[in-house]
Amino acid sequence: MIKTYFSEQHCAVTQPTGNWLARAQVRVGRIPLYKQASQQSMQVSQMVFGEHFDCYQADELEGLEHWYLVQSQRDAYVGYIYQPDGILEGQSDFCFEGNAKVNTLTTALYMKPTVTAPIIQELPFGAELCIPHEAVAAAEKDQDYYFLPSLGAWVYKQHVQLNHRPHTDPVALARQFIGLSYLWGGRSGWGVDCSSLVQLCFEQSACLLPRDSALQQQYAPAFQDQPIARQDIRANDLLFWPGHVAIASSNSTLIHATGHGMRVIEESIDQVCQRIYQAYQTHCMILRPLYASRVSSD
């Protein structure tokens, strides 16, 4: 779990103010983070099942029931959440430290280790789970499911990525999202925006990035020192424009979540560059994640 991984300038537009109240954990598939304490406000991000976050007391919330100012412990993002049904958990038996994440768009928690069993809950890509060592060992011997004692549930093991066995190819993960709806502020297998697609795919490949595209581009520890020339692009390089980011899937193609088509698509790098330049008169910056450098040299 990320606690103080990102410095202040890479966390969010603003830092939380007010007194710290409690640490809690998401126990539903996803919850929206709003820019302001109003359901009419813009959704700026989401937190998914298993994520820990801090709650703060804020003056602007006085008189507003069920609203919290929060900061995610995964990527340090800040926003407001509305939780009238008490779907937050603090110090309870539910709380756990995740050691695995869902690696498919969506999966299910089952009452029994069989596909026909009743479903307890659906979970999105990136949801955090705690799988005991003995459950991992049992599943690797002769089981198709991991047992999750903290939830009293079973999950299909091929839908889970153990944290100590990170994925080796963010592009392969990104391909799962092709065709998924574009959703501003979305950060799950039910909808993503450009920067969350990048963040989610690289996170499961042991490369931690901030939430927003501008912050990702500025996050020097994640990248080689110098930008990459167009002719040198290779898979897993990142292409940045003001307010947008894409993953190179080859020297000639990229994958991105785009409002242009309102979905995740793979298309020609040159065509995207031309389209964005015609609309905004801006060129892209190409950066190579240090992760990608390590993979290519292995």
C-alpha positions as CSV (number, residue, x, y, z in Angstrom):
1,M,0.0,0.0,0.0
2,I,1.2,3.5,-0.8
3,K,1.3,5.7,2.2
4,T,3.6,8.7,1.5
5,Y,5.0,7.5,-1.8
6,F,4.1,10.7,-3.7
7,S,5.3,14.1,-2.6
8,E,2.8,17.0,-2.3
9,Q,3.2,18.3,-5.8
10,H,2.2,14.9,-7.2
11,C,-0.9,14.2,-5.1
12,A,-3.7,16.4,-6.3
13,V,-4.7,20.0,-7.0
14,T,-5.2,20.7,-3.3
15,Q,-4.1,19.0,-0.1
16,P,-6.7,18.0,2.6
17,T,-7.3,20.6,5.3
18,G,-8.7,20.2,8.7
19,N,-8.2,17.6,11.4
20,W,-7.7,13.9,10.6
21,L,-10.7,11.8,11.7
22,A,-10.0,8.2,10.8
23,R,-8.6,5.7,8.3
24,A,-11.2,3.7,6.4
25,Q,-11.4,1.1,3.7
26,V,-13.7,0.8,0.7
27,R,-16.0,-2.2,0.8
28,V,-18.1,-1.8,-2.3
29,G,-16.9,-2.1,-5.9
30,R,-16.2,1.6,-6.4
31,I,-17.1,5.0,-4.9
32,P,-16.8,8.3,-6.7
33,L,-14.6,11.2,-5.6
34,Y,-16.2,14.6,-6.2
35,K,-14.4,17.9,-6.7
36,Q,-16.8,19.6,-4.3
37,A,-19.2,18.3,-1.6
38,S,-22.1,18.0,-3.9
39,Q,-23.4,15.1,-6.1
40,Q,-23.9,17.8,-8.8
41,S,-20.1,18.4,-8.7
42,M,-17.6,16.9,-11.2
43,Q,-16.4,13.3,-10.5
44,V,-12.6,13.7,-10.4
45,S,-11.7,10.0,-9.6
46,Q,-12.9,6.8,-8.0
47,M,-11.7,4.5,-5.2
48,V,-12.2,0.8,-5.6
49,F,-12.8,-2.1,-3.2
50,G,-10.1,-2.6,-0.6
51,E,-8.5,0.8,-0.9
52,H,-7.6,2.6,2.3
53,F,-8.1,6.3,2.7
54,D,-8.0,9.0,5.4
55,C,-11.0,11.1,6.4
56,Y,-10.7,14.7,7.4
57,Q,-12.9,17.2,9.2
58,A,-13.5,20.2,6.9
59,D,-15.2,23.5,7.7
60,E,-17.1,23.4,4.4
61,L,-18.8,20.1,5.4
62,E,-20.5,21.6,8.5
63,G,-24.2,20.8,8.3
64,L,-23.7,18.4,5.4
65,E,-24.5,14.8,6.5
66,H,-22.7,11.8,5.1
67,W,-20.0,13.9,3.3
68,Y,-16.3,13.3,3.9
69,L,-13.1,15.0,2.7
70,V,-10.7,12.1,2.0
71,Q,-7.3,11.3,0.7
72,S,-6.6,7.9,-1.0
73,Q,-3.7,6.0,0.5
74,R,-3.1,4.3,-2.9
75,D,-2.3,7.4,-5.0
76,A,-2.7,10.3,-2.5
77,Y,-5.6,11.8,-4.5
78,V,-8.0,14.1,-2.6
79,G,-11.7,14.6,-3.1
80,Y,-15.1,14.4,-1.4
81,I,-17.2,11.3,-1.0
82,Y,-20.9,10.9,-0.2
83,Q,-21.7,7.8,1.8
84,P,-25.3,7.8,3.3
85,D,-25.3,4.0,3.7
86,G,-22.2,3.7,5.9
87,I,-20.2,1.8,3.3
88,L,-17.0,2.8,5.0
89,E,-15.1,0.6,7.4
90,G,-12.6,1.9,10.0
91,Q,-11.4,-0.3,12.8
92,S,-13.3,-3.5,12.2
93,D,-12.8,-7.1,11.3
94,F,-13.3,-6.2,7.7
95,C,-10.1,-4.1,7.4
96,F,-7.2,-5.9,5.7
97,E,-3.9,-5.1,4.1
98,G,-4.1,-6.1,0.4
99,N,-1.5,-8.4,-1.1
100,A,-3.2,-8.9,-4.5
101,K,-5.3,-7.0,-7.1
102,V,-8.0,-7.9,-9.6
103,N,-6.3,-8.0,-13.0
104,T,-9.4,-8.4,-15.3
105,L,-12.0,-5.8,-16.0
106,T,-14.4,-7.3,-13.5
107,T,-14.6,-10.4,-11.4
108,A,-16.9,-11.8,-8.7
109,L,-16.6,-13.0,-5.2
110,Y,-18.4,-16.4,-4.9
111,M,-19.9,-18.2,-1.9
112,K,-18.3,-21.4,-3.1
113,P,-15.4,-22.2,-5.4
114,T,-17.5,-22.9,-8.5
115,V,-18.8,-20.7,-11.3
116,T,-22.4,-21.6,-10.5
117,A,-22.2,-20.5,-6.9
118,P,-24.1,-17.4,-5.7
119,I,-22.2,-14.2,-6.2
120,I,-21.5,-12.1,-3.1
121,Q,-20.2,-9.1,-4.9
122,E,-18.6,-7.9,-8.2
123,L,-15.2,-6.3,-8.2
124,P,-13.4,-4.1,-10.8
125,F,-9.9,-4.1,-12.1
126,G,-7.5,-2.9,-9.4
127,A,-9.6,-4.0,-6.4
128,E,-7.4,-5.0,-3.5
129,L,-7.7,-8.4,-1.9
130,C,-5.9,-10.2,0.9
131,I,-5.0,-13.8,0.1
132,P,-3.4,-15.8,2.9
133,H,-0.2,-17.7,2.1
134,E,-2.0,-21.0,2.7
135,A,-4.7,-20.1,0.2
136,V,-2.1,-19.3,-2.4
137,A,-0.4,-22.7,-1.8
138,A,-3.7,-24.6,-1.9
139,A,-4.8,-23.0,-5.1
140,E,-1.5,-23.6,-6.8
141,K,-1.7,-27.3,-6.0
142,D,-5.2,-28.3,-7.2
143,Q,-7.6,-25.4,-7.0
144,D,-8.9,-22.8,-9.5
145,Y,-10.0,-20.4,-6.7
146,Y,-8.4,-18.5,-3.9
147,F,-10.3,-18.5,-0.5
148,L,-10.5,-15.1,1.2
149,P,-11.2,-15.7,4.9
150,S,-11.6,-12.0,5.7
151,L,-14.6,-11.9,3.3
152,G,-15.8,-15.5,3.5
153,A,-15.6,-15.7,-0.3
154,W,-13.8,-17.3,-3.2
155,V,-12.3,-15.6,-6.2
156,Y,-11.1,-17.2,-9.5
157,K,-7.3,-17.2,-9.3
158,Q,-6.7,-16.2,-12.9
159,H,-8.5,-13.0,-12.2
160,V,-6.0,-12.0,-9.5
161,Q,-2.5,-10.7,-9.7
162,L,-0.4,-11.3,-6.5
163,N,1.6,-8.1,-5.7
164,H,4.9,-10.0,-5.4
165,R,4.4,-11.3,-8.9
166,P,3.8,-8.1,-10.9
167,H,2.7,-8.2,-14.5
168,T,5.4,-7.7,-17.1
169,D,3.5,-5.9,-19.9
170,P,1.3,-2.9,-19.3
171,V,0.2,-2.9,-23.0
172,A,-1.2,-6.4,-22.5
173,L,-3.3,-5.2,-19.6
174,A,-4.4,-2.1,-21.6
175,R,-5.7,-4.3,-24.4
176,Q,-8.3,-5.7,-22.0
177,F,-9.8,-2.3,-21.8
178,I,-10.3,-1.8,-25.5
179,G,-13.9,-1.1,-26.2
180,L,-14.6,0.0,-22.6
181,S,-16.5,3.2,-22.1
182,Y,-14.7,6.4,-21.5
183,L,-15.7,7.9,-18.2
184,W,-14.4,11.2,-16.8
185,G,-12.9,10.4,-13.4
186,G,-13.6,6.7,-13.9
187,R,-10.9,4.4,-12.5
188,S,-12.3,0.8,-12.8
189,G,-13.3,-1.9,-15.1
190,W,-16.7,-0.2,-15.5
191,G,-15.1,2.9,-17.1
192,V,-11.8,4.8,-17.3
193,D,-10.3,8.1,-18.4
194,C,-7.0,8.5,-20.1
195,S,-4.8,8.9,-17.0
196,S,-6.5,6.1,-15.0
197,L,-6.0,3.6,-17.8
198,V,-2.3,4.4,-17.7
199,Q,-2.2,4.4,-13.9
200,L,-4.0,1.1,-13.5
201,C,-2.0,-0.8,-16.1
202,F,1.4,0.4,-14.9
203,E,0.5,0.0,-11.2
204,Q,0.0,-3.8,-11.7
205,S,3.4,-3.8,-13.5
206,A,5.2,-2.4,-10.4
207,C,5.4,1.2,-11.8
208,L,3.5,3.6,-9.5
209,L,2.2,6.8,-11.2
210,P,0.1,9.7,-9.9
211,R,-3.6,10.0,-10.9
212,D,-3.7,12.9,-13.3
213,S,-1.9,13.0,-16.7
214,A,-0.1,16.3,-15.9
215,L,1.1,14.9,-12.6
216,Q,2.2,11.7,-14.4
217,Q,4.2,13.7,-16.9
218,Q,5.9,15.7,-14.2
219,Y,6.7,12.6,-12.0
220,A,10.4,12.4,-12.8
221,P,11.3,9.3,-10.7
222,A,9.2,7.1,-13.1
223,F,10.9,8.0,-16.3
224,Q,14.2,8.2,-18.2
225,D,15.8,11.6,-18.1
226,Q,15.3,12.5,-21.7
227,P,12.2,12.5,-23.9
228,I,12.0,9.9,-26.7
229,A,12.1,10.8,-30.4
230,R,9.1,9.8,-32.5
231,Q,11.0,7.3,-34.6
232,D,12.3,5.6,-31.4
233,I,8.9,4.9,-29.9
234,R,8.3,1.4,-28.6
235,A,5.6,-0.5,-26.7
236,N,4.9,0.9,-23.2
237,D,6.3,4.3,-23.9
238,L,3.9,7.1,-22.8
239,L,2.7,9.9,-25.0
240,F,1.6,13.1,-23.3
241,W,-0.3,16.1,-24.5
242,P,-1.8,18.9,-22.3
243,G,-4.6,17.1,-20.5
244,H,-4.1,13.7,-22.2
245,V,-2.0,10.6,-22.1
246,A,-1.7,7.4,-24.1
247,I,0.3,4.1,-24.1
248,A,2.3,3.2,-27.1
249,S,1.4,-0.4,-28.1
250,S,4.0,-0.5,-30.9
251,N,6.1,1.9,-32.9
252,S,3.1,3.0,-34.9
253,T,0.0,2.5,-32.6
254,L,-1.2,3.6,-29.2
255,I,-4.0,2.7,-26.8
256,H,-5.9,5.4,-25.0
257,A,-9.2,6.2,-23.3
258,T,-10.5,9.1,-25.4
259,G,-13.4,11.5,-25.3
260,H,-13.1,11.6,-29.1
261,G,-14.6,8.2,-29.4
262,M,-15.9,7.9,-25.8
263,R,-14.2,4.6,-25.4
264,V,-10.8,2.9,-25.1
265,I,-9.3,2.4,-28.6
266,E,-6.1,1.4,-30.4
267,E,-5.2,3.6,-33.3
268,S,-2.4,5.1,-35.3
269,I,0.0,7.3,-33.4
270,D,0.5,9.6,-36.4
271,Q,-3.3,10.0,-36.9
272,V,-3.8,10.9,-33.2
273,C,-0.9,13.4,-33.3
274,Q,-2.3,15.0,-36.4
275,R,-5.9,15.2,-35.0
276,I,-4.8,16.7,-31.7
277,Y,-2.5,19.2,-33.4
278,Q,-5.2,20.3,-35.7
279,A,-7.6,20.9,-32.8
280,Y,-5.2,22.3,-30.2
281,Q,-1.9,23.2,-32.0
282,T,0.1,21.2,-29.6
283,H,2.6,18.4,-30.0
284,C,3.1,15.3,-27.7
285,M,6.0,14.6,-25.4
286,I,7.1,10.9,-25.4
287,L,8.5,9.5,-22.1
288,R,9.9,6.1,-21.4
289,P,9.0,4.6,-18.0
290,L,12.0,3.2,-16.1
291,Y,9.9,0.0,-15.9
292,A,9.9,-0.3,-19.6
293,S,13.7,0.1,-19.7
294,R,14.1,-2.7,-17.2
295,V,11.8,-5.0,-19.2
296,S,13.5,-4.4,-22.5
297,S,16.9,-5.2,-21.0
298,D,15.8,-8.5,-19.4
